């Protein structure tokens, strides 16, 4: 079950990062049908077909074949979505003071640190101590 879940999530990441939608997968049959039409009508192989619909020859093919315009709308991967995401990690909340960065080589800076434990111990409180008289 864990392997299946991992595979499904990995495929989801791959499809989302390559901008493949569920509608594109459903429309694959339209792509193959239109490719067969191009092979019969124009004698195009699959690579030429891809070039005419997704590559360098797309504009020229769209201008010449206006009657196929409705068929071209049904083809997958026609959406033009661009997503830009920026991840920012803020490690230190205080701004960096540049005068501290430019220390001379012979200058020694001594820092005084005060360290406080990030947790409290309930063992030292009087409530959780054993009874003093038995």
Secondary structure, 3 states (H helix, E strand, C coil): CHHHHHHHHHHHHHHHHCCCCHHHHHCHHHHHHHHHHHHHHHCCCHHHHHHHHHCCCHHHHHHHCHHHHHHHHCCCCCCCCCCCCCCCCCCCCCCCCHHHHCCCCCCCCCCCCCCCCCCCCHHHCCCCCCCCCC
